[in-house]
Amino acid sequence: MNAARHTGGTNALAEQRKAGDLPFGYYARAWLDSLRVKVAQGRLKQRTLDDYERGLTRWEG
């Protein structure tokens, strides 16, 4: 309950538990999607995105 008071209530705790149940790939895809936006905006090089994608693919094995 003390943690709930500082995080916005018990509903916030339930949301945190749900987020913890999501697989790593879910977050990795979201991160890569955000980087694709940066590439489209010219704020990140395509090669950097490609390197990150390759690294994640190797990690998944």
PyMOL commands that set and color helices and strands:
alter all, ss='L'
color gray80, all
select helices_A, chain A and resi 2-7+10-21+24-40+46-60
alter helices_A, ss='H'
color red, helices_A
deselect
rebuild
show_as cartoon
